[in-house]
Amino acid sequence: MPASTNTTKAIVAYEPQGNRLNLKLEHVNLRDIGADELLIRVVAVGVCHTDLIFGTWPSEMIPYPKVLGHEGSGVVLKAGSNVKTASAGDSVLLSFQSCKSCHSCKNDHPSFCKGFADINYGGESDVYSTDENTIRGSFFGQSSFAERVIAKESSVVNVSHLVTDEEELKLFAPLGCGFQTGAGTIDKVASASEKDTVVVMGLGGVGLVSIMTAKLRNCKTIIGVDRTPERIELAKTLGATHVINTSDKDIDIEKEIRSITDGNGSSVTVDTTGNMDLIRAGMDFTASRGQMIIVGVPPPDALLNVHLITFMQTGKMLRGSIEGDVTPSEMIKWYREGKLPIDKLADDFETALADMASGKVVKPVLIW
């Protein structure tokens, strides 16, 4: 254990070697908390592809070294003088940061905060330090790849009234980003119903929770798309009525989906991959008046050409979803009711991280 509340262990991301993560587990110092911040003892943190993306981006985009991690759960050690959300001893989930003052924040859509990218992706300098380096923190207002973190109040969700012990806190850690994104995209953003035919492209943590939520919403047809046999089989058990394996290079995904849907296409299409070929295909096979929702992070310079007359005539909607436009509390209730079996998705970080990119593991979780 750290010697004091101002020292801890953290996984520090240094400038990548090519496209490979350059992570080191180090003892670091924390600065003191501010009036609107909390000191959190992290019990677990989910590993999201967003962490992998921001750990390999060029240094001119977001400088190194830095502590990533944005799916944390833990216990409050200390709260700043202005904090009202939680106090010492409370169990909390850590989610994204918002400004609380822009139009979206004031109207209960904080995931579409005007300053979302700046305050979540860039973080802040000098949150951590060693004898050799100052280290950026406050990634998504938390940087929860550390045993102890300084969290912004807007990133903290108090779940003391919903959890029974720290074992549940470990399970619920991914609710702060990936799992809430999948659930909220289907439930709140798409408002999917029993009339909908849903296609989910990419069956990682976000995609599989999207499948679960589509089943919870009684969607009539639920199609899972992935290239990994293990994930495809899991999707079947979680609610997918049909699956498509894209590891077959000869497969025509649009033809397959139109065959399943009597030629109509999907009324709700969710892409969790950020793969531009799949996004373009999704725009094509989404039905007239259907929704194409982009969740996965495309390449920074990605553009999508849309033939506007066709787009107008079909009445399709192209949408983005950030964090599912929700907070995690409702999903805990669904889990309690047996409607959202997220316990089937989490794996231990130390044995699973190496397999995340290959698709063998759905959701690695680091247990501190």
Salt bridges, closest charged atoms under 4 A:
GLU37 OE2 - ARG31 NH2 2.82
GLU37 OE2 - LYS152 NZ 2.57
ASP51 OD1 - HIS70 ND1 2.89
GLU71 OE1 - LYS363 NZ 2.96
GLU124 OE1 - ARG31 NH2 3.33
GLU124 OE2 - LYS152 NZ 2.85
GLU153 OE1 - LYS100 NZ 3.82
GLU166 OE2 - ARG41 NH2 2.59
GLU167 OE2 - LYS170 NZ 2.98
GLU168 OE1 - ARG336 NH2 2.75
ASP187 OD1 - ARG217 NH1 3.00
GLU233 OE2 - LYS236 NZ 3.08
GLU254 OE2 - ARG258 NE 3.11
ASP277 OD1 - ARG280 NH1 3.20
ASP325 OD2 - HIS109 ND1 2.67
GLU337 OE1 - LYS339 NZ 3.09
